[in-house]
Amino acid sequence: MTASTSNNQPTINLNLYATLSSYRPDDQENYPIHPGLTIAELIKQLSIPEAMGVSVFVNGETVGKEFQLHGNEEVKIFPLMGGG
């Protein structure tokens, strides 16, 4: 879990994996958000292309793109993998 920044803006601990690592922000351990930010908005903020499929976990639970963040969450974003 993360703490809020000094100005009391909520933050999240953000982890991007595999091919998404190039979209990591510098402040991923204390990434500032506004309360109510959705996963879809976060993905857009990070400039991850909409066409790129992702799987998102918040505090170890799978969530959809409309899930709202409030701060102090651990967010992990993985690219979708295919195979056969």
Sequence and secondary structure as in RCSB ss.txt:
>XXXX:A:sequence
MTASTSNNQPTINLNLYATLSSYRPDDQENYPIHPGLTIAELIKQLSIPEAMGVSVFVNGETVGKEFQLHGNEEV
KIFPLMGGG
>XXXX:A:secstr
     TT   EEEEEE GGGGGG  TTGGGEE  TTEEHHHHHHHTT  TTS EEEEETTEEE TT EE SS EE
EEEE     
